[in-house]
Amino acid sequence: MSRLLLTTLAALWLSGCATEVDKAPTSLPIPESWRQQVGPGAVPEAQWWRAFGDDNLNRLVSQALQHNSDILTARARVDQYRAQLRAAQGDDYPSLTAGAGATHQRAISAATGLPYENAVFQASLQANYEVDLWGSRSNSISAAEASLEAQRAAASAAELTVASSVASGYLSLCALDEQLRVTEDTLTSRANSLRLAQRQFETGYSSRLEWMQASSEYQTAKAQVPQLQHQITQQENALSVLVGMNPREIARADHFNQVMPQTLPNLLPSQLLNRRPDIVQAQRQLLASDASLASAQAQLLPTLNLTASGGLESYHLHELLANPFRLWSIGGSVLAPILNREALTAQVDVAMATRNQALYGYEKVVRNAFAEVDTALDAIRRNQEQLTELEKQQNYVSEALRIARNRYQNGYASYLDELDAQRTLFNTQLSVVSVKNTLLLAQIELYRALGGGWKG
């Protein structure tokens, strides 16, 4: 049958194959700029966590990328989809089968009426090929290729998520160390105040109330040490599991002050989101759905099958190749779905609905990406402002404590003035550590939201 005739038949066939599910149009406006006017203006870099300049953090992230279970699972899934692609590509080749057989029989001769025995040896070779007139198999291959790319992007997303989690966990661990150091320094200072209050009470220069107040403040600081130590152990165990180790102590920076927030350039192009793995994954899933839809629609059209077969037959095995009976056939057939039309049409509807879901999912991922970047930029800006003010307050309160202590020791003020200054300084110091850690975590979140860091 000529290709023109097949095309005509296909047009007639499609005229009665309207599906119920309509193709959804895209409705995704891409903003030209961010709400915030700060951000990186350079190209992204792969190992963004190295910008913090901490070798311990670099080692942890590298180990996590090699041993984390989620990453290993995602990479194994890539191998699975790579094999599925090979299977789809293999279906595009002709099928070739070979066979051999032998029979021995006793029968009655029609000529003589006497029984006789004979043996028949056969060898056969058969080829079959379905011509991909409408692109059903090529679209299936395209869908498999896009699905493989989507899984590769998913593996990259897993790596980005794990790297971000390791960096966040590490910096939170360093912040807990700093909180413990501040608490221990405060405990030492309050121990000195306690000894002074006790001595002044024993010598009659102050009342027992001031001694008890000093004892209470000392115990308050001391009670926070076990809680912080437990939180440190808990954070170390979580990091150990995250990087693929059994629970253990984590090597880290000696002082939290060694970890500094990054300085962001003045421009953040929205094109940076093109490298975000979850956006790439959603794009490839949409492409795979489009290709699967085209393949399902092609199943409604007539198919052209080409077959060829040949065989050898002989009554003696040693003559099978030397002097056989040679048999062969060549043919073609055109098949069009008739009774299973409703099932095929339903498959097209399923593919269309799947494609629409992929489109909606892609639009959601992109919108969430823009929202996450804007939120991270605002968090960086606000926390930087708060940290600056808290550091100023810390300087003022430190000076206030020095003055209050001197006045108390020289008998010009009560212990309540020093006690109030101690409380304020302790709370301010803890707030400085907390806000700085929140600022660092916001920068890590910006790295993740952009799909990676940047080079300044």
C-alpha positions, 0 to 999 in steps of 0.5 A, spaced: 500 500 500 502 506 498 504 511 503 499 516 500 493 511 501 496 510 508 496 517 509 488 518 506 486 512 511 489 515 517 486 522 516 479 518 515 481 514 521 483 520 525 476 524 524 473 519 528 478 519 534 476 525 538 479 525 545 475 528 551 481 531 554 484 537 552 491 540 551 492 545 557 496 551 555 501 554 558 500 560 563 507 562 566 509 569 566 516 569 567 518 576 572 524 580 569 527 582 576 526 580 583 523 583 588 529 584 592 535 588 589 541 585 591 544 578 589 549 575 585 551 577 578 556 572 576 555 565 573 554 560 578 559 555 581 559 547 582 562 547 589 559 553 592 560 551 599 567 552 598 566 559 599 566 559 606 573 557 606 572 551 611 576 545 610 572 541 615 566 543 611 569 541 604 570 534 607 564 533 610 560 535 603 565 531 599 564 525 603 556 526 603 556 526 595 559 519 595 556 516 601 549 519 602 543 514 601 539 518 598 544 520 593 546 513 591 538 511 590 538 517 585 544 515 581 541 507 581 535 510 579 539 513 573 541 507 571 534 504 571 532 509 566 538 508 562 537 501 561 529 503 559 532 507 554 536 502 551 530 497 551 526 503 547 531 503 542 532 496 541 524 496 539 526 500 533 530 494 530 527 489 526 526 482 530 530 476 527 528 469 530 531 462 528 529 455 529 531 448 528 527 442 529 527 434 527 521 429 527 521 422 526 514 419 524 511 412 522 505 412 517 501 408 512 503 409 505 497 412 501 500 408 495 502 401 497 498 401 504 504 399 508 507 402 514 513 406 513 518 411 517 521 417 516 525 423 519 525 430 517 530 436 519 528 443 519 531 450 520 528 456 519 529 464 520 524 469 520 525 477 520 519 482 522 519 489 522 513 494 523 515 500 519 514 507 524 510 511 519 507 515 524 513 516 529 510 512 535 517 508 536 521 514 535 516 518 540 517 513 545 525 513 544 524 521 545 520 520 551 525 515 554 531 520 553 527 525 556 525 521 562 533 519 563 535 526 563 529 528 568 532 522 572 539 525 572 536 532 574 533 529 580 540 526 582 543 533 581 537 535 585 539 530 591 546 532 591 544 539 591 539 538 597 544 534 601 550 539 600 545 544 603 543 540 608 550 538 610 552 545 610 546 548 614 548 542 619 555 544 620 554 551 621 548 550 626 553 545 630 558 551 630 553 555 632 551 551 638 559 550 640 559 558 640 553 558 644 556 553 649 562 557 649 558 564 651 555 560 656 561 557 659 564 564 659 558 567 662 558 561 668 565 563 669 564 570 670 558 569 674 562 564 679 567 570 680 561 574 682 558 569 686 565 569 690 565 576 691 557 576 693 559 571 698 565 574 701 562 581 702 556 578 705 561 574 710 564 581 711 558 584 712 558 589 706 552 586 703 546 582 705 544 575 704 539 576 698 545 579 694 549 572 695 542 568 694 541 572 687 548 571 685 547 563 686 541 563 682 544 566 676 550 562 677 545 556 677 541 558 671 547 559 667 550 552 669 543 549 668 544 550 660 550 547 659 547 540 659 542 542 654 547 545 649 551 539 650 546 534 648 544 538 642 551 538 640 551 531 640 544 530 637 547 535 631 553 531 630 549 524 630 545 527 625 551 530 620 554 523 621 548 519 618 547 525 613 554 524 610 554 516 611 557 515 617 556 511 624 554 517 629 561 520 631 564 526 633 565 531 627 571 535 626 569 543 625 572 550 626 575 552 633 571 558 633 564 561 630 567 567 628 572 564 623 566 563 619 563 569 615 557 571 611 558 572 604 558 579 600 553 579 595 554 583 588 549 587 586 545 584 581 541 577 580 539 575 573 533 570 573 537 566 568 541 563 574 534 559 575 535 555 568 541 551 572 536 549 578 535 541 578 528 541 579 526 546 574 530 542 569 527 535 571 520 538 571 522 541 564 524 534 561 518 530 565 514 535 560 518 533 554 517 526 556 509 527 557 509 530 550 513 525 547 508 519 550 502 523 548 505 523 541 506 516 541 499 514 544 496 518 538 500 514 533 497 508 536 490 510 533 493 510 526 494 504 521 501 500 522 505 497 516 508 490 518 514 487 513 515 480 514 520 475 511 521 468 513 526 462 510 527 455 511 531 449 510 528 442 510 531 435 509 530 427 510 537 427 512 541 431 517 547 431 513 544 433 507 540 439 511 545 444 508 548 440 502 542 438 499 535 441 502 529 443 500 529 451 500 523 454 503 521 462 503 516 467 504 516 475 504 510 479 505 507 485 508 500 487 512 497 493 514 493 493 520 488 498 523 485 498 530 477 497 530 474 493 536 480 496 541 479 503 538 476 505 545 481 502 549 487 506 545 483 512 545 483 512 553 490 511 552 491 518 549 486 521 554 491 518 559 497 521 556 494 527 555 492 528 562 499 526 564 502 531 560 497 536 563 499 534 570 507 535 568 505 542 565 502 544 571 508 541 575 513 545 571 509 551 572 509 550 580 516 548 580 518 555 577 514 559 581 516 556 587 523 557 585 522 565 584 519 565 591 524 561 594 530 566 591 526 572 593 525 569 600 532 568 601 534 574 599 529 578 604 532 573 609 539 575 608 538 583 608 533 583 614 538 578 618 544 582 616 541 588 619 539 585 625 546 582 626 549 589 625 544 592 631 545 586 635 553 587 635 552 594 637 548 593 643 553 587 645 558 593 645 554 597 649 551 592 654 559 590 655 561 597 657 554 597 662 556 591 665 563 593 666 561 600 669 556 596 674 561 591 676 566 597 678 560 601 682 558 595 685 565 593 687 566 600 690 560 600 694 556 605 689 551 601 687 547 595 689 548 588 686 542 588 682 545 593 677 550 588 675 545 582 675 541 586 670 547 588 666 549 580 666 543 578 664 542 583 658 549 581 656 548 574 656 542 574 652 545 579 647 551 574 646 546 568 645 542 573 640 548 575 636 550 567 635 543 565 633 542 571 628 549 570 625 547 563 624 540 564 621 544 569 616 549 564 614 543 559 613 539 564 609 545 564 604 545 557 604 538 557 602 539 562 597 545 557 594 540 552 594 534 556 591 539 558 585 541 551 584 548 552 586 553 558 588 556 563 584 563 566 583 564 573 585 
